[in-house]
């Protein structure tokens, strides 16, 4: 059996003084919005990663002035193969949206039928103009290389290599079928520097 609770003894003057003192001491205290402590360990300090061959700094021109794409074998990129690249740190959802064509390109460049020697300066000028105008997403049509005989698509592989080497390119992916499919890429560019 449980005993009936006994009433609290009447408060003495000393107890009332302590309560009043306590209430004055905490009068301006406000309750916390969240009473849960963050118990996660702090993240480790950032460490620079060594730059690999797939992440060269800027352009690395060959003696003839044209940078070589990362895959020197032109047959390495098939005409119907989808291109996909993103720099470390780019969120997966951003790349997924880019692949699905959820970003509207602010500018287009058509390199159809050009040689590598003609296409490279046009691509450089196009990206520079996009940056100058603050365009964050652009579409580059390189073609599928179906008229390149057995050697495979020349411009598609070259564009893949050139874009990977540009620091201002965050990601690129083959466009959806309605916007060029594997014959075009959507390119996501860094925000231009302020000032």
C-alpha positions as CSV (number, residue, x, y, z in Angstrom):
1,X,0.0,0.0,0.0
2,X,1.2,3.4,-0.7
3,X,1.1,6.1,1.9
4,X,-0.9,9.2,1.2
5,X,1.3,12.1,0.4
6,X,1.9,14.5,3.2
7,X,1.5,18.1,2.5
8,X,4.7,20.2,2.2
9,X,5.6,22.0,5.4
10,X,4.8,25.6,5.3
11,X,7.5,27.7,3.7
12,X,9.7,29.6,6.1
13,X,10.8,33.2,5.6
14,X,14.3,32.0,4.8
15,X,12.9,29.6,2.0
16,X,10.8,32.4,0.6
17,X,13.9,34.7,0.5
18,X,15.9,32.0,-1.4
19,X,13.1,31.5,-3.9
20,X,12.8,35.3,-4.5
21,X,16.5,35.5,-4.9
22,X,16.6,32.7,-7.4
23,X,13.7,34.2,-9.4
24,X,15.5,37.5,-9.6
25,X,18.7,35.7,-10.7
26,X,17.0,33.9,-13.6
27,X,14.4,36.6,-14.5
28,X,16.1,37.3,-17.9
29,X,16.8,33.7,-18.8
30,X,14.9,32.4,-21.9
31,X,14.3,28.7,-22.6
32,X,16.5,27.1,-25.3
33,X,14.8,26.4,-28.7
34,X,16.5,23.0,-28.8
35,X,17.4,21.0,-25.7
36,X,19.5,18.4,-27.5
37,X,23.2,18.5,-27.4
38,X,25.2,18.1,-30.5
39,X,27.2,15.0,-29.8
40,X,28.8,14.5,-33.2
41,X,32.6,14.7,-33.2
42,X,34.0,17.7,-34.9
43,X,34.9,17.2,-38.6
44,X,38.6,16.4,-39.3
45,X,40.6,19.4,-40.6
46,X,40.8,19.7,-44.4
47,X,43.8,18.1,-46.0
48,X,44.9,19.1,-49.5
49,X,44.5,16.2,-52.0
50,X,47.4,15.6,-54.4
51,X,46.4,16.6,-57.9
52,X,46.0,13.6,-60.1
53,X,46.5,13.4,-63.9
54,X,42.7,13.7,-64.4
55,X,42.8,17.2,-62.6
56,X,45.4,19.3,-64.3
57,X,45.7,22.9,-63.5
58,X,44.5,25.2,-66.3
59,X,45.4,24.4,-69.9
60,X,48.4,22.2,-70.7
61,X,49.0,22.9,-74.4
62,X,50.9,20.5,-76.6
63,X,53.6,21.8,-78.9
64,X,51.1,22.5,-81.6
65,X,49.1,24.7,-79.2
66,X,46.2,22.3,-78.7
67,X,45.7,20.6,-75.3
68,X,45.4,16.8,-75.6
69,X,42.3,15.3,-74.2
70,X,42.9,12.9,-71.3
71,X,42.2,9.8,-73.4
72,X,44.7,10.0,-76.3
73,X,43.0,7.0,-78.0
74,X,40.1,8.6,-80.0
75,X,38.2,5.3,-79.9
76,X,38.0,5.5,-76.1
77,X,34.9,7.7,-76.4
78,X,32.1,6.1,-78.4
79,X,29.6,8.1,-80.4
80,X,26.6,7.0,-78.3
81,X,28.5,7.1,-75.0
82,X,27.2,9.6,-72.4
83,X,29.8,12.0,-71.0
84,X,29.7,12.8,-67.3
85,X,32.2,14.7,-65.1
86,X,32.1,16.6,-61.9
87,X,34.8,18.2,-59.7
88,X,35.1,16.9,-56.1
89,X,32.7,18.8,-53.8
90,X,29.9,19.2,-56.4
91,X,26.7,17.7,-54.8
92,X,25.2,14.6,-56.4
93,X,21.8,16.3,-56.6
94,X,23.3,19.1,-58.7
95,X,24.9,16.6,-61.1
96,X,21.6,14.6,-61.3
97,X,19.7,17.8,-62.1
98,X,22.3,18.7,-64.8
99,X,22.0,15.2,-66.4
100,X,18.2,15.5,-66.5
101,X,18.3,18.9,-68.1
102,X,16.8,20.7,-65.1
103,X,19.1,23.7,-65.6
104,X,18.3,26.0,-68.5
105,X,21.3,26.8,-70.6
106,X,21.9,30.5,-70.9
107,X,24.0,30.1,-74.1
108,X,24.7,27.5,-76.8
109,X,27.8,26.7,-78.9
110,X,27.6,24.5,-81.9
111,X,30.9,22.9,-82.9
112,X,29.4,20.5,-85.5
113,X,31.7,19.9,-88.5
114,X,34.7,21.9,-87.1
115,X,38.1,20.4,-86.8
116,X,39.9,20.3,-83.4
117,X,42.0,23.2,-84.4
118,X,39.0,25.3,-85.2
119,X,36.9,24.1,-82.3
120,X,39.3,24.7,-79.4
121,X,39.6,28.6,-79.7
122,X,35.8,28.8,-80.2
123,X,35.2,26.8,-77.0
124,X,37.7,29.0,-75.1
125,X,36.1,32.2,-76.3
126,X,32.6,30.8,-75.6
127,X,33.4,29.9,-72.0
128,X,35.1,33.3,-71.4
129,X,32.0,35.0,-72.8
130,X,29.7,32.9,-70.5
131,X,31.8,33.9,-67.5
132,X,31.8,37.5,-68.5
133,X,28.0,37.5,-68.8
134,X,27.5,35.5,-65.6
135,X,26.0,32.5,-67.3
136,X,26.2,29.4,-65.0
137,X,24.9,26.7,-67.4
138,X,25.7,26.4,-71.1
139,X,25.1,23.8,-73.8
140,X,27.9,22.8,-76.2
141,X,27.0,20.7,-79.2
142,X,30.0,18.6,-80.3
143,X,28.2,16.0,-82.4
144,X,28.3,12.3,-82.2
145,X,31.2,11.8,-84.6
146,X,29.2,9.5,-86.9
147,X,31.1,10.8,-90.0
148,X,34.5,10.3,-88.4
149,X,34.9,6.8,-89.9
150,X,36.5,4.1,-87.8
151,X,38.5,6.6,-85.6
152,X,35.5,7.4,-83.5
153,X,34.2,10.9,-82.5
154,X,37.1,13.4,-82.6
155,X,35.4,16.5,-81.2
156,X,33.4,14.6,-78.5
157,X,36.6,13.2,-76.9
158,X,38.4,16.6,-77.4
159,X,35.6,18.6,-75.8
160,X,35.5,16.1,-72.9
161,X,39.3,16.6,-72.3
162,X,39.2,20.4,-72.7
163,X,36.3,20.9,-70.3
164,X,37.9,18.7,-67.6
165,X,41.0,20.9,-67.7
166,X,39.2,24.2,-67.2
167,X,39.1,25.3,-63.6
168,X,35.8,27.3,-64.2
169,X,34.0,24.1,-65.2
170,X,32.3,22.5,-62.2
171,X,30.5,19.7,-64.0
172,X,29.3,18.6,-67.4
173,X,26.9,15.9,-68.6
174,X,25.5,14.7,-71.9
175,X,22.3,16.5,-72.6
176,X,18.9,14.8,-72.5
177,X,17.8,13.3,-75.9
178,X,15.5,16.2,-76.7
179,X,18.4,18.7,-76.4
180,X,21.1,16.8,-78.3
181,X,21.6,13.6,-76.3
182,X,25.1,12.2,-76.5
183,X,26.0,14.8,-79.2
184,X,25.9,17.7,-76.7
185,X,26.8,18.5,-73.2
186,X,25.4,20.7,-70.5
187,X,28.2,22.5,-68.7
188,X,27.9,24.0,-65.2
189,X,30.3,26.9,-64.6
190,X,31.6,28.5,-61.4
191,X,30.1,31.8,-60.4
192,X,32.2,34.6,-61.8
193,X,34.4,36.3,-59.3
194,X,32.8,39.4,-57.8
195,X,34.2,42.8,-58.6
